[in-house]
């Protein structure tokens, strides 16, 4: 691919091409984040990412909240709204499910942010066994909730 400065395409693109470019950039940033973490946290975030895509092939990977103190941003997986974010801290990899409070959690994956009215989180510590099938089911339920709640609300102010 030609360097960015030599491309003849306009900078402000629309449609599927712009979405692919954005998705490619987001995937590159998530790849960088995983590499920079290394060790168990990088491995865990990579595994979570794989499971999210297995759970929903239409998921969109993004990086949000990019700032000087966090130049790679936060990995975000969306489908009809944010489904899950993946953050790495010293002791845990935290997966926050945006509408987690609305979801059944029969396997008890949610173990953090349990007091909130909307979100729920899963903290994964080094060496913990993670229930991959239960997590994929939770992602699928989160997507279904996004689709259900998005379909129930007409577009309003600030929505597109």
C-alpha positions, 0 to 999 in steps of 0.5 A, a space after each residue: 500500500 502506498 504511504 498515506 501522504 502519497 494517496 490520491 484519494 480524498 482524506 474525508 471518505 465516506 461509505 464502506 471504504 472509509 469504514 474499512 480504513 477506520 476498522 483497519 486502523 482500529 485493528 492495528 491499534 488493538 494489535 499494538 496494545 496487545 503487543 505492548 502489554 505482553 505477558 499474561 495481560 496481552 495473551 488474555 486480551 488477545 484471547 478475549 478479542 478472538 472470542 468476541 469475533 467468534 461470538 458475533 462475526 458482525 462485531 466492529 472493533 474500534 479504539 476509543 478514548 485516545 489521548 496522550 496518556 493512552 495513545 492506543 486508546 481502549 479496545 471497544 467492540 460494537 454492534 448496534 452500540 457498544 457491546 464490550 470494552 477491554 482494558 488492562 490494568 496491573 492486576 486485571 484485564 477488565 472487560 466491561 459490558 455496556 448493557 451488562 446489568 440488563 443481561 442474565 449471567 447464569 454462569 456468574 462471569 460478572 465479578 466487578 462493577 456490580 452496583 451500577 445500573 447499566 454496566 457490568 464488568 469481568 475482571 480476569 486475573 493472572 492464572 484464572 480460568 476463563 469460561 470461553 463459551 459462557 463469555 461468547 454467550 454473554 457477548 451474543 446476549 449483549 448484541 441482542 440487547 443492543 439490537 432490541 433496545 436500539 430498535 425500540 427507540 426512535 432516532 432522537 436528538 444527537 442520534 444518527 
